[in-house]
Amino acid sequence: MTREDGRAFDELRPAKITTDFIKFAEGSCLIECGNTKVLCCASVEERIPPHVPCGEGWVTAEYAMLPRANRERSKRDVAKLKLSPRSAEIQRLVGRSLRGAVDLKRLGERTITIDCDVLQGDGGTRTASVTGGFVALALACRWLVEDGQLEESPIQHWVTGVSAGIVDDTALLDLCYSEDSRAQVDLNCVMNELGELIEVQGTGEGRAFTATEQQDLVRLCLKGGKELLAIQKEALGGTF
């Protein structure tokens, strides 16, 4: 099938990461994947939640879409008095994904919160939040080392996220909104630099899908993740 933006079936949208986008955060970046733009900020606090064992740290995330991130204005979560189910699900995904990058014992008794705010949404906001969130996390850990609070970065793996889906019975990488809105199958994949899977979320939106189709989508995501990894490395100067 011909994609509306002319991409090949296994081609990412143009992606760009701008680091140190916010002055006051310990780590920050703006990630742009096509027309999707997400601001990711990492904040360090010298405390841990009650459920975290002594001697360990914690990495968590919060996610929100600005009112005009989409084609129609949405209400702020604060105006609804509670987080929307979608935002709650996504921020749990981002938090789980980024904890998979960190040795929490080496982090020490501190919390790093990654705030992911969607400035403009055109599909793939959750996976862009994972990819950009990792860069913000890495910058915050670098700040901890440079500030003398840690001897070395507690990060042990790179982490990227990307989506794939089936549209008109064709497997496609990195869906934009016009593709995602009519996808028969939607799959989000988070992985590390070794090609190991951290999380896979697959849903039959318009029909069921086979194990073979799932494997095809995962292969597309692994290709996209490898390319996003190169963009992360360029943004961070080759190392976390």
Backbone hydrogen bonds, N-H to C=O, Kabsch-Sander energy under -0.5 kcal/mol:
donor,donor_aa,acceptor,acceptor_aa,energy
3,R,1,M,-0.5
3,R,7,R,-0.6
6,G,3,R,-2.0
11,E,8,A,-1.7
16,K,32,E,-2.3
18,T,30,L,-2.7
19,T,17,I,-0.6
20,D,28,S,-2.2
26,E,42,A,-1.0
27,G,42,A,-1.3
29,C,40,C,-2.3
30,L,18,T,-2.3
31,I,29,C,-0.5
31,I,38,V,-2.6
32,E,16,K,-3.0
33,C,36,T,-2.7
34,G,14,P,-3.0
34,G,32,E,-0.5
36,T,33,C,-2.1
37,K,120,Q,-2.8
38,V,31,I,-2.5
39,L,117,D,-2.8
40,C,29,C,-3.0
40,C,38,V,-0.6
41,C,115,D,-2.3
42,A,27,G,-3.8
43,S,113,T,-2.4
45,E,111,T,-2.7
47,R,45,E,-1.7
52,V,49,P,-1.6
56,E,53,P,-1.7
57,G,104,L,-2.1
58,W,110,R,-2.1
60,T,112,I,-2.2
62,E,114,I,-2.6
64,A,116,C,-2.1
66,L,118,V,-2.3
69,A,66,L,-2.5
74,S,67,P,-2.1
79,A,76,R,-0.6
80,K,76,R,-1.1
80,K,77,D,-0.5
81,L,78,V,-0.8
82,K,77,D,-0.9
88,A,84,S,-2.5
89,E,85,P,-2.4
90,I,86,R,-2.5
91,Q,87,S,-2.6
92,R,88,A,-1.6
93,L,89,E,-1.9
94,V,90,I,-2.7
95,G,91,Q,-2.3
96,R,92,R,-2.7
97,S,93,L,-2.6
98,L,94,V,-2.4
99,R,95,G,-2.1
100,G,96,R,-1.2
101,A,98,L,-1.5
102,V,99,R,-1.2
103,D,154,P,-2.7
104,L,102,V,-1.0
107,L,103,D,-1.5
108,G,104,L,-1.0
110,R,108,G,-2.5
111,T,45,E,-2.7
112,I,58,W,-2.4
113,T,43,S,-2.4
113,T,111,T,-0.5
114,I,60,T,-2.5
115,D,41,C,-3.2
115,D,113,T,-0.7
116,C,62,E,-3.2
116,C,114,I,-0.6
117,D,39,L,-2.8
117,D,115,D,-0.6
118,V,64,A,-3.0
118,V,116,C,-0.6
119,L,37,K,-2.2
119,L,117,D,-0.7
120,Q,37,K,-1.8
121,G,69,A,-3.3
122,D,120,Q,-0.5
128,A,124,G,-2.1
129,S,125,T,-1.9
130,V,126,R,-1.6
131,T,127,T,-2.4
132,G,128,A,-3.0
133,G,129,S,-2.3
134,F,130,V,-2.0
135,V,131,T,-1.1
136,A,132,G,-2.2
137,L,133,G,-2.5
138,A,134,F,-2.9
139,L,135,V,-2.2
140,A,136,A,-2.1
141,C,137,L,-2.4
142,R,138,A,-2.2
143,W,139,L,-2.1
144,L,140,A,-2.0
145,V,141,C,-1.7
146,E,142,R,-2.7
147,D,143,W,-2.3
148,G,145,V,-1.5
149,Q,144,L,-2.0
150,L,144,L,-1.4
156,Q,101,A,-3.3
157,H,101,A,-1.4
160,T,191,M,-2.3
162,V,189,C,-2.2
164,A,187,L,-2.7
165,G,172,L,-2.4
166,I,185,V,-2.1
167,V,165,G,-0.6
167,V,170,T,-2.7
170,T,167,V,-1.4
172,L,165,G,-3.3
173,L,9,F,-2.5
174,D,163,S,-3.2
177,Y,122,D,-1.0
179,E,176,C,-0.8
180,D,176,C,-3.1
181,S,177,Y,-2.9
182,R,179,E,-1.1
183,A,180,D,-1.1
184,Q,166,I,-3.0
185,V,166,I,-1.3
186,D,203,T,-2.5
187,L,164,A,-2.8
188,N,201,Q,-2.8
189,C,162,V,-2.6
190,V,199,E,-2.9
191,M,160,T,-2.4
192,N,196,E,-2.0
193,E,158,W,-0.7
195,G,192,N,-1.8
198,I,190,V,-3.0
199,E,190,V,-1.5
201,Q,188,N,-2.9
202,G,200,V,-0.5
203,T,186,D,-2.8
205,E,184,Q,-0.9
205,E,203,T,-1.2
206,G,184,Q,-2.8
207,R,184,Q,-1.3
214,Q,210,T,-2.2
215,Q,211,A,-2.2
216,D,212,T,-2.1
217,L,213,E,-2.3
218,V,214,Q,-2.5
219,R,215,Q,-2.3
220,L,216,D,-1.9
221,C,217,L,-2.3
222,L,218,V,-2.5
223,K,219,R,-1.9
224,G,220,L,-2.5
225,G,221,C,-3.3
226,K,222,L,-1.8
227,E,223,K,-1.6
228,L,224,G,-2.4
229,L,225,G,-2.3
230,A,226,K,-1.4
231,I,227,E,-1.3
232,Q,228,L,-2.6
233,K,229,L,-2.6
234,E,230,A,-1.9
235,A,231,I,-2.2
236,L,232,Q,-2.2
237,G,234,E,-0.8
238,G,233,K,-3.7
239,T,236,L,-0.7
